[in-house]
């Protein structure tokens, strides 16, 4: 998440006062090349967080079963 914060701080925050065309090319109707990857990065991070949550839940369930088995 620190990486995404750094991207925002460096790429977006300094240019918030700029017109929309600074980030978005109205001719191609696409984000400019410097910004095209930015929307995908947080999504990848969230996907990774979901994976970690799922694995943590699985590990907790396994530990709980083992703990019950050893009582």
Buried (B, 14 or more C-beta within 10 A) or exposed (E): EEEBEEBBEEBEEEEEEEEEEEBBEEEEEEBEEEBEEBEEEBEEEEEEEEEEEEEEEEEEEEEEEEEEEEE
